Amino acid sequence: MTRPLNTALDGLRLSPIRRFSDLAKSTPGCVSLTLGEPGENTPDAVSAHVGADLAAHLTHYPPNNGYPFLKEAISGWEAKRGLSYAPDQLIVTDGATEALMCALTIVLNPGDEAIIPTPAFLLYDSLVRLNRATPVALDTTPDGFQVRRDRLEAALTPATKAIVVTSPNNPTGCVLDDQSMDALADAAIEHDLYVICDDVYSELAYKSGYRRLLVAHPELRERAVVVQSFSKPWAMTGWRLGWAESTPELISAMAKVHQYAVSSVPAFLQHAAVEALRTDTTPMRESYRRRRDVTLKALEEMGLPVTRPEGAFYAFPDIRGLGLSSEDFCERAIREAGVALVPGTAFGAEGFARLSYACDKDTLRLGLERLSGFVSTLG
């Protein structure tokens, strides 16, 4: 008899985002608006460092937490954005995914609960489950994808240990307002909770006056882990580079998980990462803003309600008036119109679909035209 596998896997499912992306790839001529991946390439000045480092034989084991020169560069970059973490309070990670895994692993024990404002990236739910804790979805749909104090308080229990926060949000593109951030900060302090801040889209916030949670509420610093990534702002998704920053106590605990999970990120990528931090993200952000405006105009003309995204590169239109489940809508859009989106169920929100406008403008235009034609057949 085969002995059973780890039962923590029982509640996990493979990514629906990948499933619909793969379905699009297997459908001839389909336009995919599924993946949150920039259509641009990594800047040449960044990529050039890899060849130079390989030629210099920078191919040996680097320090587990990253070379000092990269951690110093990250520390300086963050200081300009209102977060002051010393280089020894940083870990360079295998993307934000590994950083989130490390953060939740050190925080959660079996039986703990973690609140996840929903709609949310599926990864958070899965990582909580892998740690034999319980994800608690906090539905923000009735409040325009904002966190409201009464709903947050209702979700808290004696088992609540952490809150996972992301702003701008994936899949909605929404930015948390001051009321939301105040509610989160008050709950974390009053109930002694850890706060995991997934700030990977912070460089892609369009909203005037945008502030990251820890900038708005520095009193959370002793209980927070901040996660960042090179993937989105610098079109480096395939590089798998990110970082985490926190207090000495928390970062020391995360370093243990990091060391045994991946050891380190590749040595010959780290000078390139420094170059990325020197590269202005404004052109990328403004390009997405323009694509956002094109997308919103098209969705309005289709008659699909959508909360205005103020960051990232996603729109999350409401399809509840079309009489289809989100999975049926997305499957039929691929088969009948040759355009792929991701159903809202992938993010814990039935009745919506995620559209990524990270692709190039011609692909986006064609995809929106096909989506418009498909929606018109459902009227």
C-alpha positions in Angstrom: 0.0 0.0 0.0 1.3 3.5 -0.9 1.5 5.7 2.2 -0.5 8.9 2.1 1.2 12.2 1.1 1.2 15.4 3.2 -2.4 16.2 3.9 -1.7 19.9 3.8 -1.8 19.5 0.0 -5.4 18.3 0.1 -6.9 21.8 0.1 -4.7 23.1 -2.7 -5.5 23.5 -6.4 -3.4 24.3 -9.3 -3.5 27.9 -10.5 -6.7 28.7 -12.5 -4.8 31.5 -14.0 -2.4 29.1 -15.6 -5.2 26.8 -16.6 -7.0 29.5 -18.6 -3.6 30.8 -20.0 -2.9 27.2 -21.1 -6.3 26.9 -22.6 -5.7 30.1 -24.6 -2.4 28.8 -25.8 -4.0 25.6 -27.1 -6.7 27.6 -28.9 -5.4 28.7 -32.3 -5.3 32.5 -32.7 -6.6 33.2 -29.2 -5.7 36.6 -27.7 -4.6 36.1 -24.1 -5.4 38.8 -21.5 -4.7 36.4 -18.6 -1.2 36.6 -17.2 0.0 39.5 -15.1 3.2 39.7 -17.2 4.5 42.9 -18.8 4.5 42.8 -22.6 7.8 44.8 -22.5 11.2 43.1 -22.3 13.6 43.7 -19.4 15.6 46.9 -20.1 18.8 46.1 -22.1 21.0 47.9 -19.5 19.8 45.5 -16.8 20.2 42.4 -18.9 23.7 43.4 -20.0 25.0 42.8 -16.5 24.3 39.1 -16.6 26.7 38.5 -19.5 29.4 40.6 -17.9 29.0 38.7 -14.6 29.1 35.3 -16.3 32.3 36.4 -18.2 33.8 37.4 -14.8 32.9 34.0 -13.5 30.5 35.2 -10.9 29.1 31.7 -10.8 29.9 30.5 -7.3 27.7 30.4 -4.2 26.7 34.0 -3.1 25.8 34.8 0.5 22.5 33.2 1.4 20.6 36.5 1.9 22.2 38.3 -1.1 25.4 40.1 -1.8 26.0 43.2 0.4 26.1 45.5 -2.6 22.5 44.5 -3.6 21.1 44.7 -0.1 22.7 48.2 0.3 21.1 49.2 -3.0 17.7 47.9 -2.0 18.0 49.6 1.4 18.8 52.9 -0.3 15.9 52.5 -2.8 13.4 51.8 -0.1 14.6 54.7 2.1 13.8 57.1 -0.8 10.2 55.7 -0.7 9.7 56.2 3.1 10.8 52.8 4.4 14.0 52.6 6.3 15.5 49.1 6.6 19.2 48.4 7.1 20.8 46.0 4.7 21.0 43.3 7.3 17.2 43.6 7.7 16.8 42.4 4.1 16.7 39.0 2.3 17.0 38.8 -1.5 14.5 36.0 -2.5 13.4 33.9 -5.3 10.7 36.3 -6.3 8.0 37.7 -4.1 6.5 34.2 -4.0 9.3 32.8 -1.9 9.4 35.9 0.3 5.7 35.4 1.0 6.2 31.7 1.7 9.0 32.5 4.2 6.9 35.2 5.9 3.9 33.1 6.4 5.9 30.0 7.4 7.6 31.9 10.3 4.3 33.4 11.5 1.7 30.7 11.3 1.2 27.6 13.4 -1.3 24.8 12.8 -4.8 26.1 13.8 -3.9 29.8 13.3 -6.1 31.9 11.1 -4.9 34.5 8.5 -7.3 37.2 7.2 -7.1 37.8 3.4 -9.1 40.7 2.0 -10.8 39.2 -1.1 -10.7 39.3 -4.2 -7.0 38.3 -3.8 -4.2 36.5 -5.5 -4.7 32.7 -4.9 -1.2 32.3 -3.6 -2.0 33.7 -0.2 -4.7 31.2 0.5 -2.5 28.3 -0.7 0.5 29.3 1.5 -1.7 29.6 4.5 -3.0 26.2 3.9 0.4 24.7 3.4 1.3 25.9 6.9 -1.8 24.0 8.2 -3.4 27.3 9.1 -6.8 28.5 8.0 -7.3 31.3 5.4 -10.3 33.6 6.3 -11.6 35.5 3.3 -12.7 39.0 4.1 -15.1 39.9 1.2 -14.5 43.5 0.1 -16.8 43.3 -3.0 -19.8 45.1 -1.3 -17.5 48.0 -0.4 -15.8 48.8 -3.7 -12.9 46.5 -2.8 -12.1 48.5 0.3 -11.6 47.1 3.8 -14.3 48.3 6.2 -13.9 48.2 9.9 -17.2 46.4 10.7 -16.5 43.5 8.3 -12.9 43.2 9.4 -13.9 43.1 13.1 -16.5 40.4 12.3 -13.8 38.3 10.6 -11.5 38.4 13.7 -11.4 35.5 16.1 -9.1 34.4 19.0 -7.3 32.3 16.4 -6.5 35.2 14.1 -2.7 35.6 13.8 -2.0 37.6 10.6 -3.5 39.8 7.9 -2.2 39.7 4.3 -2.4 43.1 2.6 -1.8 44.1 -1.0 -2.3 47.5 -2.5 -2.5 48.0 -5.5 -4.5 44.9 -5.6 -4.4 41.8 -7.8 -7.0 41.3 -9.4 -8.8 44.6 -9.0 -6.1 47.2 -9.4 -7.7 49.0 -6.5 -5.6 51.0 -4.0 -6.6 50.9 -0.3 -8.0 54.2 0.9 -7.1 55.9 4.2 -10.2 54.4 5.9 -9.1 50.9 4.9 -5.5 51.3 6.1 -6.7 52.8 9.4 -9.0 49.8 10.0 -6.2 47.4 9.2 -3.7 49.1 11.4 -6.0 49.5 14.3 -7.0 45.8 14.1 -3.4 44.6 13.9 -2.4 46.6 17.0 -5.5 45.9 19.1 -5.4 42.2 18.4 -1.6 41.7 18.3 -1.5 40.5 14.7 1.3 40.2 12.1 0.9 42.1 8.9 2.3 40.7 5.6 2.5 43.6 3.1 2.7 42.4 -0.5 3.9 45.6 -2.1 4.9 44.2 -5.5 2.7 46.7 -7.4 3.6 49.7 -5.4 5.8 51.2 -8.2 2.8 50.8 -10.5 0.3 53.0 -8.5 -1.3 55.8 -10.5 -3.4 57.3 -7.7 -2.2 60.7 -6.6 -1.2 60.6 -3.0 -0.8 56.8 -2.9 0.9 55.5 0.2 2.1 52.1 1.2 0.6 50.8 4.4 3.8 50.9 6.4 4.5 54.5 5.2 1.0 55.5 6.3 1.2 53.5 9.6 4.9 53.2 10.7 3.6 52.0 14.1 3.1 48.6 12.4 6.8 48.2 11.7 7.5 45.8 14.6 4.8 43.4 13.5 5.2 43.6 9.7 7.0 41.9 6.9 7.2 43.9 3.6 7.6 41.9 0.4 8.8 43.4 -2.9 9.6 42.1 -6.4 11.6 43.1 -9.5 9.1 41.3 -11.7 6.4 43.9 -12.5 8.0 47.4 -12.5 11.1 46.3 -14.6 9.5 43.5 -16.7 11.7 40.9 -14.9 9.1 38.1 -14.3 11.3 35.3 -15.5 14.3 36.4 -13.4 12.5 35.3 -10.2 14.0 38.1 -8.0 12.4 39.8 -5.0 13.1 40.7 -1.5 11.7 40.8 2.0 12.4 43.3 4.8 11.4 43.3 8.4 12.7 43.6 12.0 15.9 41.8 12.9 13.9 39.1 14.8 11.6 38.4 11.9 14.1 38.6 9.2 16.4 36.2 11.1 13.6 33.7 11.3 12.8 34.1 7.6 16.5 33.6 6.8 16.3 30.1 8.2 13.4 29.1 5.9 15.1 30.8 2.9 18.3 29.0 3.5 16.7 25.6 3.5 14.2 26.3 0.7 16.5 27.8 -2.0 19.8 28.6 -0.3 20.2 31.8 -2.4 19.3 33.5 -5.6 21.8 33.2 -8.5 25.0 35.2 -8.1 25.2 36.5 -11.7 21.8 38.2 -11.4 22.5 40.5 -8.6 24.5 43.3 -10.3 21.6 43.4 -12.8 19.2 43.8 -9.9 21.2 46.9 -8.8 20.9 48.3 -12.3 17.2 47.8 -12.2 16.9 49.8 -9.0 18.7 52.6 -10.8 16.1 52.5 -13.7 13.2 54.9 -13.6 9.8 53.1 -13.5 7.9 56.2 -14.6 7.7 55.2 -18.3 6.4 51.8 -17.5 3.8 53.1 -15.1 2.6 55.8 -17.5 2.3 53.2 -20.3 0.1 51.0 -18.1 -2.0 54.1 -17.2 -2.6 54.7 -20.9 -3.6 51.1 -21.4 -5.8 51.3 -18.3 -7.7 54.2 -19.8 -8.2 52.4 -23.1 -9.5 49.3 -21.3 -11.9 51.3 -19.1 -13.3 53.1 -22.2 -13.9 49.8 -23.9 -15.5 48.1 -20.9 -17.8 51.1 -20.5 -18.9 50.8 -24.1 -19.6 47.1 -23.5 -21.8 48.0 -20.6 -19.7 46.1 -18.1 -19.4 47.9 -14.7 -15.9 48.1 -13.3 -14.3 49.7 -10.3 -11.6 52.1 -11.6 -8.1 50.5 -11.1 -5.6 52.9 -9.6 -2.6 50.7 -10.0 -1.1 47.4 -11.3 -2.3 46.4 -14.7 -5.7 44.6 -14.2 -9.3 45.4 -14.6 -12.0 43.4 -12.8 -15.3 43.9 -14.6 -18.6 42.8 -13.1 -20.2 40.2 -15.3 -23.1 39.3 -13.0 -25.6 40.8 -15.4 -24.7 38.5 -18.2 -26.3 35.4 -16.8 -23.2 33.2 -16.8 -20.9 32.0 -14.1 -17.4 33.5 -14.4 -15.9 30.2 -15.5 -18.6 29.7 -18.1 -18.0 33.3 -19.3 -14.3 32.8 -19.7 -14.5 29.4 -21.3 -17.0 30.6 -23.8 -15.0 33.8 -24.5 -12.0 31.6 -25.5 -14.1 29.1 -27.6 -16.4 31.6 -29.3 -14.4 34.8 -29.5 -10.8 33.8 -29.2 -10.1 36.0 -26.2 -9.0 34.8 -22.8 -9.6 36.3 -19.3 -9.4 34.7 -15.9 -12.6 33.9 -14.0 -13.2 35.7 -10.7 -13.4 32.4 -8.9 -9.7 32.2 -9.2 -9.5 35.1 -6.8 -12.5 34.3 -4.6 -15.0 36.5 -6.4 -17.7 34.9 -8.4 -19.4 37.2 -10.9 -16.3 38.9 -12.1 -13.4 38.3 -14.6 -9.9 39.6 -14.5 -8.5 41.2 -17.6 -4.8 41.9 -17.7 -3.7 44.9 -19.8 0.0 44.3 -19.3 0.3 43.1 -22.9 1.4 45.3 -25.8 -1.2 47.9 -27.0 -2.0 46.0 -30.3 -2.7 42.8 -28.5 -4.9 44.7 -26.0 -6.8 46.5 -28.8 -7.6 43.2 -30.6 -8.5 41.4 -27.3 -10.9 44.2 -26.3 -12.5 44.1 -29.8 -13.1 40.4 -29.5 -14.4 40.7 -25.9 -16.8 43.4 -27.1 -18.1 41.2 -29.8 -18.6 38.3 -27.4 -20.4 40.4 -24.8 -22.7 41.7 -27.5 -23.9 38.2 -28.2 -24.9 37.7 -24.6 -27.2 40.7 -24.4 
